[in-house]
Amino acid sequence: MKKILSVLGLLLAMNLPSFAAEKYGFVNVDYVMSNYPAAQQATEWLRQEEMKMQKFISDARLDIEKTPEAQRKAKEDKYNKQLQNMTEQFRQQEEAKSKAIYQGFENAVKKVSKAGGYTLIVPAALYGATDISEDVVKALK
């Protein structure tokens, strides 16, 4: 999730076309992500997947300990291969979820900045800038 937040921070430093008066806004990324349903679901999914992997590893260790010495190597190889497959599937799903969250966030920021006529949106408070975080949260829901 931290990786997502750092990527989102870079996104926010976008410069929109300038109109008559310059108008700046900022987004509290942590606040938006904590109120973004897709990000909350991804965090819960991540927690569940982590628990599944920990259980798999624990169960595999117990099974290997019970296995006679002559058959251990084969079982270790089998479990290592399964763990590699689980890890690869996890990475692919995590990437897809991160991409969807990023796209949703980017679209919401663009929508709010266009509707509000903002020239620049940044990820932190800027003197004279308006906090659009709540508007972005509304746009995400």
Buried (B, 14 or more C-beta within 10 A) or exposed (E): EEEBBEBBBEBBEBEBEEEEEEBBBBBBBEBBBEBBEBBEEBBEBBEEBEEEBEEBEEEBEEBBEEBEEEEBEEBBEEBEEEBEEBEEEBEEBBEEBBEEBBEBBBEBBBBBBEEEBBBBBBBEEBEEBBBBBBBBBEBBE
